[in-house]
Amino acid sequence: MSSIDFLFVEDSINDAHLVERILKKENLSDNYKWLKDGSEVLKYFFDEENPTPKFILLDIKMPKVNGLEVLEKMKNHDKTKDIPIIIYSSSTENSDIASAYAHGVNSYINKPDRYQEMKELFISLFHYWLKFNRNADYGKAS
């Protein structure tokens, strides 16, 4: 199966467009897929053969199937359990954070309020997950 840099799961069109703007402006990635809700993620992995992302950036509060449900299903399935998943949420609730880690999330990040902070966050995220992180499936830093 081929690979993409990351899968971005976000139901807010405005947030998705802002992230896309940062990715293009900072030349971070043009090799990604945006999905609008948790049911699209499950369909992406379990109904079709699609490229495997190097990581998933996943919102929690989404319609249809929320991020915690997606996280639980993916971490409990052999096909997807090793894909790094980062929660990217506006929720600062301890219960959401604890639940995410209990379900096997690799990292939990709060959405920044300001553009500059968001830009710095994405630059750091992409340097770590795409440049420095080693994944057993890929065998080397990408």
Number of C-alpha atoms within 10 A of each C-alpha: 6 8 13 16 21 24 21 24 24 23 19 14 10 10 12 16 12 14 17 18 13 19 19 11 11 13 10 17 16 12 12 19 14 17 17 17 24 26 17 17 22 17 12 15 15 14 10 9 11 14 17 19 20 23 22 24 21 29 28 25 20 18 12 10 16 16 26 25 15 21 25 17 14 22 18 14 11 8 12 17 15 17 19 20 25 21 26 22 20 14 17 12 9 9 9 17 20 12 14 23 15 11 17 18 21 15 14 21 17 15 17 15 9 8 12 10 12 17 19 13 16 16 16 12 15 18 13 13 19 19 12 12 14 15 17 9 9 10 8 11 13 13
